[in-house]
Amino acid sequence: MKNLGNMLKQAQQMQARMQEMQAKLEATEVEGASGGGMVKVRLTGKGDLRRVTIDPSLMNADEREVLEDLLVAAHADAKQKVEATMAEEMQKATAGISLPPGMKLPF
């Protein structure tokens, strides 16, 4: 029974850490860029788009396809950074908690 008590205590600690992590991710913003910084995209830690910045030199009809590609690339860059931040925060939230073999978080 002592093992069960320890597991419940660990689960409560993990739940508190997960809530802290979610609040931190909501407040975090990451920036992705492409085209040598000509296009920048800011996402929250939850993946919500906050801002798009476009260099004025790309704002003409002849550069439309280039701009579209750069927007997609900047978003992909920002999304990758968000995922890396989430993985890092998840590692911190679950530090010191032993899970049964094969069990992964989040459930």
C-alpha positions in Angstrom: 0.0 0.0 0.0 2.9 2.3 0.6 3.7 2.1 -3.1 0.2 3.2 -4.0 0.4 6.2 -1.7 3.7 7.2 -3.3 2.2 6.9 -6.7 -0.8 9.1 -5.8 1.6 11.7 -4.3 3.7 11.7 -7.5 0.5 12.0 -9.6 -0.6 15.0 -7.6 2.9 16.6 -8.0 2.8 15.9 -11.7 -0.6 17.4 -12.1 0.5 20.6 -10.4 3.6 20.8 -12.6 1.5 20.2 -15.7 -0.8 23.1 -14.7 2.2 25.3 -14.2 3.6 24.2 -17.6 0.4 25.0 -19.4 0.2 28.5 -17.9 3.9 29.1 -18.8 3.2 27.9 -22.4 0.2 30.3 -22.7 2.5 33.2 -21.8 5.4 32.1 -24.0 5.8 33.4 -27.5 8.3 32.1 -30.1 9.3 33.6 -33.4 9.9 31.8 -36.6 11.6 33.4 -39.5 12.4 32.7 -43.2 14.0 34.5 -46.1 16.9 35.7 -43.9 14.4 37.4 -41.5 12.3 39.0 -44.3 9.2 37.2 -43.0 8.7 36.6 -39.3 5.8 34.8 -37.5 5.1 34.8 -33.8 3.2 32.0 -32.1 2.2 31.4 -28.5 3.3 28.2 -26.8 -0.1 26.9 -27.6 0.4 27.5 -31.3 -1.9 30.6 -31.7 -0.7 33.1 -34.3 0.1 36.4 -32.7 1.9 38.5 -35.3 3.2 38.4 -38.9 6.0 40.8 -40.0 6.8 41.1 -43.7 9.7 43.1 -45.2 8.3 45.8 -47.4 10.4 44.7 -50.4 8.2 41.6 -50.6 5.0 43.6 -50.9 4.6 43.6 -54.7 2.7 41.4 -57.1 5.8 39.9 -58.6 6.9 38.5 -55.3 3.5 37.0 -54.3 4.5 33.3 -54.6 7.8 34.0 -52.9 6.0 35.7 -50.0 3.5 32.8 -49.7 6.4 30.3 -49.5 8.2 32.4 -47.0 5.1 32.6 -44.8 4.7 28.9 -44.8 8.4 28.4 -44.0 8.3 31.0 -41.2 5.2 29.3 -39.7 6.9 25.9 -39.9 10.0 27.3 -38.1 7.9 28.8 -35.3 5.9 25.6 -34.9 9.0 23.6 -34.6 10.3 25.9 -31.9 6.9 25.7 -30.1 7.1 21.9 -30.1 10.7 21.9 -28.8 9.6 24.3 -26.0 6.7 22.0 -25.2 9.0 18.9 -25.1 11.4 20.7 -22.8 8.7 21.9 -20.4 7.2 18.4 -20.4 10.6 17.0 -19.5 10.7 19.4 -16.5 7.2 18.7 -15.5 7.7 14.9 -15.3 11.2 15.0 -13.8 11.7 12.6 -10.9 8.4 10.8 -11.6 8.8 7.2 -12.3 6.2 5.8 -14.7 5.6 2.1 -15.4 7.4 0.7 -18.4 5.7 1.6 -21.7 3.6 4.4 -20.2 4.1 7.8 -21.9 2.8 11.3 -21.2 0.6 13.0 -21.9 -1.9 10.1 -21.5 
